[in-house]
Amino acid sequence: MAKIVQTYAIDEDSRVLLTDQALVAFTINDAVENLINQGVFATDDEGIFFQRQLEYIQAQSFDVLYPELMGRQIFSLNTEGGEGINHITYRSYDKRGETAIIAGKATDLPRGDISGEEYSIDVKTLGNAFGYSRQELAASKVTGMPLEARKAEATRKSYEEKVNQLIFFGNAENKLHGLFGGPASAPWSTVTSTLIAAGAGGTTPWYGATATKTPDEIIADLTSACAQMYMQTKKLFRPDTILISVAAKQYLMNTARTETSDVSIMNWFLANNMFIKSADQFKDINELEGIYPTTANTSAFDPTGQSKDGFTVMASGADNARIREPFPYMHLPVQYKGLEFEVNCYGRFAGVEMIRPAAFQHFMGVTA
């Protein structure tokens, strides 16, 4: 059971003890108290110092942002389930029925019913660790300087990079579903793929050495892509986001519609379509560069980026797809190993739960 001791307050900004002020009550947590009981720390004061250092480091690490990792910005997060679950199962239902003109005494009336398909995704543990030697802690206490927070930040960044990769490309071996990869026959592989139409010059690419498409033909590609989802799903899904490579978005933003126009391809498209109205709805994503296959109706996306560019139209929303992270990343209690204090970190992650694949459509052929 954690115990409460009297100690000096600490300035949150400078991390300096306020020795000229009254003592305050401080709770030593179970993990640090256990280290004191083992003789790792000589006094409660040493334990308090170490605990405060860790609290500072953990707060610092969680404040670091990584805007280049876009996976969490595309999908909403669901943390239901908790640490102990190993599988997540969800069902997609379809309502079917037929009404017919019948005779007054008919007995074989057509019936309405429901059908459903069940999907299961596995929950996996992602983990890493950081640590400090006794000498580092002693030097920190003598000098009054805080322990280096970059170690904790590095573990957090490593975790987020792994999560970001799994959001986009999943992991077939561990049955984690992503947007562009994962187990065979998972929802990601059922998303409609379309090769954009060739222009008058006979090619599909927007830019590059062999590209012959005009700005108007590029606008037609974007307009047709959004309209295709809306029409094919009978207006059930209204596209509101386009995922695209950084290079492709830059081309749309910086290329004039005509030689005499002061309006870019993107601005003209935004002003004249009914779905996408802001440049912010074009999500330029580093991970999308060179991942699209050269033909339609294939699930052969290339996570290494050695293929071609394309774009993906989607109707966002947690009811269509969401990230499943039943137990978000956390720091576990400190452990003393040899002459080092080690902090293990882990989270439980289940990839992307693509509930309605029809809310996504891929388009190939942007580059040659």
Secondary structure, 3 states (H helix, E strand, C coil): CCEEEEECEECCCCCCEECCCCCEEEEECHHHHHHHHCCCCCCHHHHHHHHHHHHHHHHHHHHCCCCCCCHHHHCEEECCCCCCCCEEEEEEEEEECCCCCCCCCCCCCCCCEEEEEEEEEECEEEEEEEEEEHHHHHHHHHHCCCCCCHHHHHHHHHHHHHHHHHHHHCECCCCEECCCCCCCCCHHHHCEEEECCCCCCCCCCCCCCCCCCCHHHHHHHHHHHHHHHHHHCCCCCCCCEEEECHHHHHHHHHCECCCCCCCEHHHHHHHHCCCCCCHHHEEECHHHCCCECCCCCCCCCCCCCCCECEEEEECCCCCCEEEECCEEEEECCCEEECCEEEEEEEEEECEEEECCHHHEEEEECCCC
